[in-house]
Amino acid sequence: MQGLVGKTFQGSADGNYNGPAAGLVFAAPTAKGYEGTMVRVVPLAQICEAVADLLLKGSLPLQPLSSMAVYTLATGG
């Protein structure tokens, strides 16, 4: 199962970004129900290093994926 979610960010609580964004939701059936994740897509006209500073404190970089930066968030996401 997969879905698309629309969102509008509104300032400081959302990392000082104002504007549209999207989320891709992925879920798969398991023996105990469903398991899944959501990938948030936010269009920012900044270099990657500057955007990484907007992530939650404690977020850690992972191995790049096709030269794209990937992070694990401090909240486990």
C-alpha positions as a printed NumPy array, in Angstrom:
array([[  0.   ,   0.   ,   0.   ],
       [  1.234,   3.505,  -0.661],
       [ -0.198,   6.988,  -0.475],
       [  0.568,  10.648,  -0.974],
       [ -0.04 ,  13.3  ,   1.698],
       [ -0.026,  17.06 ,   1.117],
       [  1.098,  19.496,   3.821],
       [  1.663,  23.213,   4.221],
       [  4.424,  24.219,   6.618],
       [  3.919,  27.444,   8.54 ],
       [  7.066,  28.802,  10.117],
       [  9.22 ,  28.203,  13.144],
       [  7.527,  25.065,  14.504],
       [  8.239,  23.483,  11.107],
       [ 11.9  ,  24.51 ,  10.823],
       [ 11.309,  28.083,   9.602],
       [  9.987,  26.852,   6.241],
       [  6.788,  28.341,   4.848],
       [  5.196,  26.596,   1.907],
       [  3.989,  23.348,   0.41 ],
       [  5.471,  19.903,   0.972],
       [  4.484,  16.281,   0.44 ],
       [  4.776,  12.978,   2.225],
       [  4.993,   9.55 ,   0.656],
       [  3.474,   6.835,   2.836],
       [  4.572,   3.224,   2.399],
       [  2.995,   0.306,   4.27 ],
       [  3.087,  -3.457,   3.937],
       [  1.059,  -6.193,   5.627],
       [  2.76 ,  -8.228,   8.344],
       [  1.615, -11.059,  10.582],
       [  0.577,  -8.495,  13.218],
       [ -1.063,  -5.889,  10.976],
       [  0.815,  -3.313,   8.924],
       [  4.268,  -1.808,   9.12 ],
       [  5.386,   1.268,   7.246],
       [  7.059,   4.628,   7.069],
       [  6.587,   8.112,   5.66 ],
       [  9.12 ,  10.073,   3.632],
       [  8.681,  13.85 ,   3.854],
       [  9.586,  15.888,   0.76 ],
       [ 10.162,  19.618,   1.325],
       [ 11.366,  21.797,  -1.57 ],
       [ 14.149,  24.006,  -0.198],
       [ 16.378,  26.182,  -2.349],
       [ 19.458,  25.656,  -0.175],
       [ 22.592,  23.539,  -0.199],
       [ 22.304,  20.178,   1.589],
       [ 24.599,  21.177,   4.445],
       [ 22.321,  24.117,   5.337],
       [ 19.21 ,  21.928,   5.236],
       [ 20.847,  19.333,   7.512],
       [ 21.051,  22.031,  10.199],
       [ 17.225,  22.185,  10.177],
       [ 16.884,  18.54 ,  11.247],
       [ 16.098,  17.622,  14.844],
       [ 19.061,  17.749,  17.216],
       [ 20.575,  14.283,  17.5  ],
       [ 19.833,  13.305,  13.877],
       [ 22.692,  11.335,  12.33 ],
       [ 23.93 ,  10.972,   8.757],
       [ 23.76 ,   7.529,   7.143],
       [ 25.429,   6.192,   4.011],
       [ 24.589,   8.397,   1.006],
       [ 22.071,   6.933,  -1.438],
       [ 23.23 ,   7.585,  -5.017],
       [ 25.173,  10.619,  -3.743],
       [ 22.095,  11.936,  -1.884],
       [ 22.415,  12.644,   1.828],
       [ 20.312,  10.382,   4.08 ],
       [ 19.743,  10.959,   7.817],
       [ 18.163,   9.038,  10.638],
       [ 16.122,  11.431,  12.761],
       [ 16.524,  11.713,  16.512],
       [ 12.88 ,  10.61 ,  16.885],
       [ 13.623,   7.305,  15.143],
       [ 12.152,   8.327,  11.783]])
